[in-house]
Every structure is written in C-alpha cells, then in structure tokens.
C-alpha cells in the first residue's frame, strides 16, 4: 500500500532549527530510499505560492497559502508499506516532525489494485 507523508511546518520554528537538521534529513532520505521510498521534495515558502479557486466559473487568485495558519505545507515523501502503522513510524522519524506535523495518508488505489 502506498502512503504519502505530507510535511506541515512552522517557517519561523524551522528557521531556528540547528544546521544539523539538514544532516538528519540526509540520513532520513537515505534510509527512506533503502526502504523503497521516494526522497522528499521540499517546497518553497508558502508566501511565494498562489491559491486558485473557481467560483461560478470565475477563477479567484490568492497570494500565498489558502489557509492562514501557523504551519504551512512544506513538502512530501512517498513510500510503499504494508499498513498505516508502518507509515506512522516513518513519519515519526522525519526530522520535520520536530518543527511541525507530518500528515500520513494512503494513496487512493488505482483500478485493478
């Protein structure tokens, strides 16, 4: 079963993280790759993004994140594991769990699976 681990972190808290965090991420990515996972992709700051909605046929554009929250979507990892408990264990190992939340979600199965 495939899972995605969505990283939500507080930009201010992450900015105060020690430089060793990036070494922790390198080790996490290496372990994840050995387990058959996909190395994570980091997103740029939410303030540089745009949110688009379509209401009554008219697109509405918002600068930055859609939700005004302390934590922002920052990136993700994907991994194929037997169950959600194993995915939760991997999420707990993610260095960003110290600075925000890692949301674990199963990937919707495609037909025939």
MMTF fields as JSON, N, C-alpha, C and O atoms, coordinates in Angstrom:
{
  "mmtfVersion": "1.0.0",
  "mmtfProducer": "UNKNOWN",
  "numBonds": 451,
  "numAtoms": 452,
  "numGroups": 113,
  "numChains": 1,
  "numModels": 1,
  "chainsPerModel": [1],
  "groupsPerChain": [113],
  "chainIdList": ["A"],
  "bondAtomList": [4, 2, 8, 6, 12, 10, 16, 14, 20, 18, 24, 22, 28, 26, 32, 30, 36, 34, 40, 38, 44, 42, 48, 46, 52, 50, 56, 54, 60, 58, 64, 62, 68, 66, 72, 70, 76, 74, 80, 78, 84, 82, 88, 86, 92, 90, 96, 94, 100, 98, 104, 102, 108, 106, 112, 110, 116, 114, 120, 118, 124, 122, 128, 126, 132, 130, 136, 134, 140, 138, 144, 142, 148, 146, 152, 150, 156, 154, 160, 158, 164, 162, 168, 166, 172, 170, 176, 174, 180, 178, 184, 182, 188, 186, 192, 190, 196, 194, 200, 198, 204, 202, 208, 206, 212, 210, 216, 214, 220, 218, 224, 222, 228, 226, 232, 230, 236, 234, 240, 238, 244, 242, 248, 246, 252, 250, 256, 254, 260, 258, 264, 262, 268, 266, 272, 270, 276, 274, 280, 278, 284, 282, 288, 286, 292, 290, 296, 294, 300, 298, 304, 302, 308, 306, 312, 310, 316, 314, 320, 318, 324, 322, 328, 326, 332, 330, 336, 334, 340, 338, 344, 342, 348, 346, 352, 350, 356, 354, 360, 358, 364, 362, 368, 366, 372, 370, 376, 374, 380, 378, 384, 382, 388, 386, 392, 390, 396, 394, 400, 398, 404, 402, 408, 406, 412, 410, 416, 414, 420, 418, 424, 422, 428, 426, 432, 430, 436, 434, 440, 438, 444, 442, 448, 446],
  "bondOrderList": [1, 1, 1, 1, 1, 1, 1, 1, 1, 1, 1, 1, 1, 1, 1, 1, 1, 1, 1, 1, 1, 1, 1, 1, 1, 1, 1, 1, 1, 1, 1, 1, 1, 1, 1, 1, 1, 1, 1, 1, 1, 1, 1, 1, 1, 1, 1, 1, 1, 1, 1, 1, 1, 1, 1, 1, 1, 1, 1, 1, 1, 1, 1, 1, 1, 1, 1, 1, 1, 1, 1, 1, 1, 1, 1, 1, 1, 1, 1, 1, 1, 1, 1, 1, 1, 1, 1, 1, 1, 1, 1, 1, 1, 1, 1, 1, 1, 1, 1, 1, 1, 1, 1, 1, 1, 1, 1, 1, 1, 1, 1, 1],
  "groupList": [{"groupName": "UNK", "atomNameList": ["N", "CA", "C", "O"], "elementList": ["N", "C", "C", "O"], "formalChargeList": [0, 0, 0, 0], "bondAtomList": [1, 0, 2, 1, 3, 2], "bondOrderList": [1, 1, 2], "singleLetterCode": "X", "chemCompType": "L-PEPTIDE LINKING"}],
  "groupTypeList": [0, 0, 0, 0, 0, 0, 0, 0, 0, 0, 0, 0, 0, 0, 0, 0, 0, 0, 0, 0, 0, 0, 0, 0, 0, 0, 0, 0, 0, 0, 0, 0, 0, 0, 0, 0, 0, 0, 0, 0, 0, 0, 0, 0, 0, 0, 0, 0, 0, 0, 0, 0, 0, 0, 0, 0, 0, 0, 0, 0, 0, 0, 0, 0, 0, 0, 0, 0, 0, 0, 0, 0, 0, 0, 0, 0, 0, 0, 0, 0, 0, 0, 0, 0, 0, 0, 0, 0, 0, 0, 0, 0, 0, 0, 0, 0, 0, 0, 0, 0, 0, 0, 0, 0, 0, 0, 0, 0, 0, 0, 0, 0, 0],
  "groupIdList": [1, 2, 3, 4, 5, 6, 7, 8, 9, 10, 11, 12, 13, 14, 15, 16, 17, 18, 19, 20, 21, 22, 23, 24, 25, 26, 27, 28, 29, 30, 31, 32, 33, 34, 35, 36, 37, 38, 39, 40, 41, 42, 43, 44, 45, 46, 47, 48, 49, 50, 51, 52, 53, 54, 55, 56, 57, 58, 59, 60, 61, 62, 63, 64, 65, 66, 67, 68, 69, 70, 71, 72, 73, 74, 75, 76, 77, 78, 79, 80, 81, 82, 83, 84, 85, 86, 87, 88, 89, 90, 91, 92, 93, 94, 95, 96, 97, 98, 99, 100, 101, 102, 103, 104, 105, 106, 107, 108, 109, 110, 111, 112, 113],
  "secStructList": [7, 3, 3, 3, 3, 3, 3, 3, 3, 3, 2, 2, 2, 2, 2, 6, 1, 7, 6, 2, 2, 2, 2, 2, 2, 2, 2, 2, 2, 2, 2, 2, 2, 2, 6, 6, 7, 3, 3, 3, 3, 3, 7, 7, 7, 4, 4, 4, 7, 3, 3, 3, 3, 3, 3, 6, 6, 3, 3, 3, 3, 3, 3, 1, 7, 1, 1, 7, 7, 1, 3, 3, 3, 3, 3, 3, 3, 3, 3, 3, 7, 1, 1, 2, 2, 2, 2, 2, 2, 2, 2, 2, 2, 1, 4, 4, 4, 4, 6, 3, 3, 3, 3, 3, 3, 3, 7, 7, 7, 7, 6, 6, 7],
  "xCoordList": [0.839, 0.0, 0.891, 1.855, 0.573, 1.377, 0.845, -0.362, 1.786, 1.454, 2.229, 3.338, 1.623, 2.314, 2.416, 1.466, 3.558, 3.771, 3.883, 4.87, 2.874, 2.822, 3.436, 3.023, 4.406, 5.112, 4.448, 4.324, 4.026, 3.486, 4.377, 4.466, 5.043, 5.87, 5.68, 5.156, 6.126, 6.103, 7.412, 8.493, 7.315, 8.514, 9.43, 10.652, 8.85, 9.666, 10.411, 11.589, 9.736, 10.396, 11.486, 12.56, 11.222, 12.217, 13.432, 14.557, 13.217, 14.338, 15.291, 16.472, 14.794, 15.617, 16.24, 16.977, 15.955, 16.486, 18.005, 18.552, 18.685, 20.146, 20.558, 19.812, 21.73, 22.211, 22.277, 22.236, 22.379, 22.439, 21.162, 21.163, 20.069, 18.813, 19.006, 18.412, 19.827, 19.994, 20.761, 20.552, 21.643, 22.29, 21.3, 21.369, 20.37, 19.317, 18.442, 18.032, 18.16, 17.355, 18.099, 17.483, 19.387, 20.164, 20.092, 19.914, 20.23, 20.16, 18.752, 18.599, 17.727, 16.346, 16.08, 15.498, 16.503, 16.303, 17.007, 16.468, 18.205, 18.952, 18.223, 18.087, 17.758, 17.022, 15.711, 15.326, 15.037, 13.781, 14.011, 13.235, 15.071, 15.388, 15.681, 15.246, 16.413, 16.712, 15.444, 15.388, 14.416, 13.144, 12.2, 11.062, 12.671, 11.853, 11.028, 10.173, 11.275, 10.537, 11.144, 12.225, 10.436, 10.881, 11.46, 10.796, 12.699, 13.24, 12.275, 11.626, 12.198, 11.232, 11.521, 12.653, 10.48, 10.585, 10.178, 9.1, 11.051, 10.792, 10.174, 10.609, 9.171, 8.521, 9.124, 9.637, 9.056, 9.496, 8.487, 7.443, 8.782, 7.907, 6.504, 6.329, 5.506, 4.108, 3.828, 2.948, 4.561, 4.335, 4.648, 4.207, 5.399, 5.746, 4.76, 4.887, 3.775, 2.799, 1.538, 1.41, 0.629, -0.682, -1.72, -1.449, -2.89, -4.006, -5.101, -5.469, -5.617, -6.623, -7.895, -7.85, -9.016, -10.321, -11.165, -10.907, -12.151, -13.064, -14.464, -15.001, -15.049, -16.376, -17.269, -16.986, -18.364, -19.316, -18.626, -18.964, -17.654, -16.96, -15.879, -15.235, -15.663, -14.659, -13.507, -13.727, -12.274, -11.131, -10.862, -10.922, -10.565, -10.15, -8.729, -8.432, -7.871, -6.466, -6.123, -6.428, -5.48, -4.997, -3.486, -2.96, -2.78, -1.34, -1.075, -1.784, -0.05, 0.338, -0.599, -1.346, -0.554, -1.349, -2.827, -3.211, -3.643, -5.089, -5.513, -6.291, -5.006, -5.359, -4.339, -3.137, -4.808, -3.936, -3.646, -4.337, -2.624, -2.278, -0.812, -0.05, -0.419, 0.98, 1.827, 2.942, 1.282, 2.005, 1.592, 0.425, 2.551, 2.308, 2.772, 3.661, 2.158, 2.579, 3.965, 4.169, 4.91, 6.303, 6.912, 7.919, 6.34, 6.902, 6.278, 5.323, 6.848, 6.265, 7.264, 8.269, 6.956, 7.67, 6.619, 5.466, 7.024, 6.125, 6.846, 8.057, 6.073, 6.661, 5.578, 4.401, 5.996, 5.095, 5.341, 6.438, 4.327, 4.447, 3.235, 2.219, 3.332, 2.218, 0.974, -0.143, 1.162, -0.011, 0.304, 1.448, -0.737, -0.578, 0.286, 0.941, 0.299, 1.141, 2.614, 3.363, 3.025, 4.412, 4.673, 5.755, 3.707, 3.861, 3.985, 4.769, 3.213, 3.29, 4.671, 5.208, 5.247, 6.593, 7.608, 8.505, 7.466, 8.352, 8.136, 9.103, 6.894, 6.606, 7.249, 7.732, 7.253, 7.866, 9.374, 9.985, 9.979, 11.417, 11.781, 12.943, 10.803, 11.06, 11.541, 10.879, 12.672, 13.185, 12.191, 12.22, 11.325, 10.367, 9.287, 8.557, 9.169, 8.201, 8.526, 7.653, 9.79, 10.209, 9.74, 9.717, 9.368, 9.052, 7.651, 7.287, 6.863, 5.511, 4.818, 4.966, 4.066, 3.25, 3.511, 3.671, 3.554, 3.648, 2.315, 1.965, 1.583, 0.287, 0.503, 1.122, 0.004, 0.157, -1.177, -2.207, -1.145, -2.375, -2.092, -1.069, -2.99, -2.832, -3.152, -3.985, -2.474, -2.757, -3.97, -4.044, -4.904, -6.099, -5.688, -4.988, -6.094, -5.667, -6.257, -7.395, -5.461, -5.958, -6.754, -6.652, -7.525, -8.337, -7.447, -6.36, -7.919, -7.181, -6.213, -5.578, -6.082, -5.166, -5.917, -5.311],
  "yCoordList": [-1.163, 0.0, 1.236, 1.31, 2.194, 3.412, 4.473, 4.633, 5.191, 6.27, 7.512, 7.438, 8.66, 9.932, 10.546, 10.504, 11.106, 11.822, 13.295, 13.724, 14.065, 15.49, 16.267, 16.11, 17.095, 17.853, 19.216, 19.965, 19.53, 20.846, 21.392, 20.795, 22.524, 23.071, 24.575, 25.25, 25.059, 26.472, 27.067, 26.71, 27.962, 28.535, 29.198, 29.075, 29.9, 30.583, 29.567, 29.757, 28.497, 27.472, 26.771, 26.494, 26.484, 25.807, 26.703, 26.209, 28.001, 28.936, 28.918, 29.233, 28.557, 28.496, 27.12, 26.92, 26.181, 24.822, 24.834, 25.64, 23.96, 23.903, 23.39, 22.636, 23.789, 23.325, 21.8, 21.26, 21.105, 19.636, 19.021, 17.851, 19.795, 19.285, 18.76, 17.749, 19.436, 19.028, 17.722, 16.951, 17.455, 16.147, 15.062, 13.936, 15.411, 14.472, 14.147, 13.002, 15.165, 14.932, 14.045, 13.188, 14.232, 13.388, 11.931, 11.037, 11.689, 10.328, 9.753, 8.583, 10.572, 10.123, 9.758, 8.71, 10.615, 10.334, 9.049, 8.268, 8.832, 7.616, 6.374, 5.383, 6.434, 5.297, 5.056, 3.912, 6.132, 6.017, 5.375, 4.519, 5.788, 5.214, 3.715, 2.929, 3.319, 1.897, 1.095, -0.096, 1.746, 1.076, 1.128, 0.666, 1.69, 1.742, 3.006, 3.098, 3.977, 5.24, 6.209, 5.981, 7.278, 8.342, 9.469, 9.952, 9.908, 11.045, 12.223, 12.44, 12.961, 14.056, 15.205, 15.419, 15.927, 17.155, 18.298, 18.284, 19.279, 20.43, 21.535, 21.797, 22.168, 23.276, 24.596, 24.693, 25.608, 26.941, 27.491, 26.878, 28.631, 29.227, 29.465, 29.828, 29.255, 29.428, 30.841, 31.037, 31.815, 33.198, 33.408, 34.392, 32.502, 32.608, 31.887, 31.926, 31.227, 30.462, 31.251, 32.409, 30.626, 31.193, 30.105, 28.924, 30.498, 29.574, 29.985, 31.157, 29.018, 29.285, 28.517, 27.326, 29.203, 28.563, 28.996, 30.029, 28.212, 28.536, 28.607, 27.604, 29.802, 30.014, 30.605, 31.666, 29.89, 30.343, 30.622, 31.575, 29.77, 29.894, 30.96, 31.143, 31.662, 32.727, 32.319, 31.997, 32.323, 31.997, 33.118, 34.301, 32.723, 33.663, 33.288, 32.117, 34.274, 34.054, 34.717, 35.888, 33.945, 34.47, 34.331, 33.289, 35.357, 35.252, 34.42, 34.529, 33.59, 32.794, 31.634, 31.218, 31.112, 29.924, 30.253, 31.383, 29.253, 29.425, 29.618, 30.52, 28.776, 28.861, 29.725, 29.586, 30.607, 31.448, 30.721, 30.914, 29.89, 29.086, 29.273, 29.8, 28.844, 28.924, 27.931, 28.247, 26.73, 25.714, 25.75, 25.983, 25.52, 25.522, 24.202, 23.543, 23.823, 22.622, 22.884, 23.854, 22.026, 22.286, 21.273, 21.575, 20.091, 19.077, 17.729, 17.627, 16.684, 15.356, 14.261, 14.478, 13.075, 11.832, 10.803, 10.897, 9.82, 8.713, 7.404, 7.289, 6.412, 5.108, 4.034, 4.288, 2.846, 1.696, 0.81, 0.28, 0.654, -0.098, -1.003, -0.825, -1.97, -2.898, -2.275, -2.71, -1.248, -0.67, 0.733, 1.187, 1.402, 2.782, 2.858, 3.874, 1.804, 1.826, 1.955, 2.674, 1.263, 1.368, 2.769, 3.318, 3.352, 4.715, 5.729, 6.674, 5.531, 6.431, 6.343, 7.356, 5.156, 5.015, 5.799, 6.438, 5.749, 6.524, 8.018, 8.779, 8.446, 9.87, 10.374, 11.505, 9.544, 9.934, 10.106, 10.84, 9.441, 9.564, 10.815, 11.222, 11.418, 12.579, 13.758, 14.111, 14.377, 15.496, 16.644, 17.316, 16.881, 17.986, 17.72, 18.639, 16.486, 16.207, 17.004, 17.22, 17.445, 18.252, 19.697, 20.425, 20.115, 21.524, 21.73, 22.85, 20.678, 20.79, 19.446, 18.697, 19.148, 17.943, 17.192, 17.802, 15.873, 15.036, 14.313, 13.476, 14.638, 14.002, 12.773, 12.862, 11.635, 10.373, 10.037, 9.963, 9.831, 9.492, 8.38, 8.408, 7.388, 6.37, 6.97, 7.867, 6.456, 6.852, 6.056, 4.846, 6.723, 6.062, 5.015, 5.342, 3.777, 2.732, 2.951, 3.395, 2.63, 2.7, 1.447, 0.46, 1.479, 0.296, -0.911, -0.8, -2.055, -3.29, -3.615, -4.669, -2.73, -2.999, -3.476, -3.753],
  "zCoordList": [0.0, 0.0, 0.0, 0.762, -0.844, -0.92, 0.032, 0.211, 0.637, 1.561, 1.183, 0.655, 1.464, 1.321, 2.708, 3.489, 3.0, 4.255, 3.903, 3.307, 4.272, 3.968, 5.122, 6.271, 4.822, 5.844, 5.994, 5.025, 7.204, 7.541, 8.641, 9.715, 8.393, 9.458, 9.589, 8.703, 10.722, 11.05, 10.513, 10.981, 9.544, 8.928, 9.956, 9.865, 10.935, 11.948, 12.817, 13.12, 13.216, 14.033, 13.238, 13.771, 11.98, 11.155, 10.917, 10.837, 10.805, 10.603, 11.799, 11.652, 12.966, 14.178, 14.395, 15.36, 13.513, 13.657, 13.523, 12.77, 14.236, 14.123, 12.741, 12.116, 12.261, 10.952, 10.842, 9.736, 11.97, 11.957, 11.384, 10.999, 11.324, 10.781, 9.363, 8.989, 8.576, 7.164, 7.074, 6.137, 8.024, 8.099, 8.495, 8.001, 9.399, 9.788, 8.58, 8.391, 7.762, 6.568, 5.57, 4.936, 5.422, 4.51, 4.956, 4.13, 6.253, 6.786, 6.613, 6.263, 6.856, 6.692, 5.234, 4.956, 4.299, 2.871, 2.453, 1.67, 2.973, 2.643, 3.165, 2.448, 4.411, 4.985, 4.236, 3.995, 3.874, 3.14, 1.77, 1.344, 1.085, -0.223, -0.099, -0.94, 0.942, 1.154, 1.417, 1.113, 1.985, 2.266, 1.069, 1.152, -0.04, -1.248, -1.386, -2.266, -0.526, -0.594, -1.589, -2.132, -1.81, -2.705, -1.871, -0.954, -2.165, -1.428, -1.516, -2.54, -0.448, -0.368, -1.303, -1.737, -1.595, -2.356, -1.44, -0.846, -1.337, -0.478, -1.319, -2.44, -0.774, -1.455, -0.985, 0.13, -1.843, -1.445, -0.443, -0.22, 0.158, 1.169, 0.625, -0.538, 1.485, 1.1, 0.599, -0.239, 1.099, 0.674, -0.801, -1.394, -1.391, -2.809, -3.715, -4.938, -3.109, -3.877, -4.164, -3.767, -4.842, -5.148, -4.935, -5.155, -4.512, -4.355, -5.322, -5.395, -6.061, -7.086, -6.746, -6.436, -6.808, -6.673, -7.865, -8.484, -8.169, -9.261, -8.666, -8.195, -8.69, -8.132, -9.209, -9.765, -9.491, -10.512, -11.851, -12.553, -12.187, -13.459, -13.491, -14.524, -12.397, -12.352, -11.452, -10.284, -11.969, -11.111, -10.111, -10.447, -8.884, -7.847, -7.436, -7.201, -7.354, -7.045, -5.72, -5.496, -4.845, -3.571, -3.557, -3.948, -3.116, -2.932, -1.694, -0.694, -1.769, -0.613, -0.357, -1.241, 0.865, 1.195, 1.298, 1.603, 1.041, 1.131, 2.581, 2.892, 3.458, 4.871, 5.595, 5.373, 6.452, 7.249, 8.551, 9.551, 8.526, 9.687, 10.014, 9.204, 11.193, 11.596, 10.79, 10.373, 10.578, 9.827, 8.359, 8.042, 7.468, 6.036, 5.445, 5.984, 4.33, 3.611, 3.041, 2.312, 3.372, 3.031, 2.073, 1.432, 1.956, 1.075, 1.389, 2.159, 0.766, 0.979, 0.662, -0.016, 1.173, 0.884, 0.509, 0.929, -0.285, -0.608, -0.324, -0.515, 0.14, 0.443, 0.333, 0.588, -0.046, -0.155, 1.066, 1.242, 1.901, 3.15, 3.338, 2.666, 4.245, 4.43, 5.059, 4.782, 5.912, 6.584, 7.111, 7.074, 7.599, 8.065, 9.322, 9.553, 10.138, 11.331, 10.962, 11.623, 9.912, 9.449, 8.905, 9.117, 8.212, 7.675, 8.812, 8.723, 9.878, 11.031, 11.674, 12.123, 11.723, 12.279, 11.446, 11.996, 10.122, 9.254, 9.466, 9.514, 9.592, 9.802, 11.097, 11.154, 12.122, 13.398, 13.261, 14.038, 12.284, 12.049, 11.244, 11.224, 10.589, 9.735, 10.58, 11.556, 10.234, 11.024, 11.203, 12.234, 10.238, 10.377, 11.414, 11.785, 11.89, 12.945, 14.204, 15.044, 14.338, 15.477, 15.361, 16.354, 14.151, 13.896, 13.363, 13.005, 13.303, 12.776, 12.831, 13.797, 11.799, 11.752, 10.457, 9.4, 10.537, 9.347, 9.211, 10.042, 8.166, 7.912, 7.047, 5.987, 7.485, 6.749, 6.097, 6.766, 4.775, 4.051, 3.061, 2.377, 2.973, 1.934, 0.572, 0.446, -0.434, -1.818, -2.29, -2.076, -2.918, -3.427, -4.441, -5.399, -4.268, -5.205, -6.601, -6.751, -7.606, -8.98, -9.27, -8.542, -10.3, -10.655, -10.884, -11.45, -10.44, -10.644, -9.539, -9.565, -8.559, -7.447, -6.24, -5.205]
}
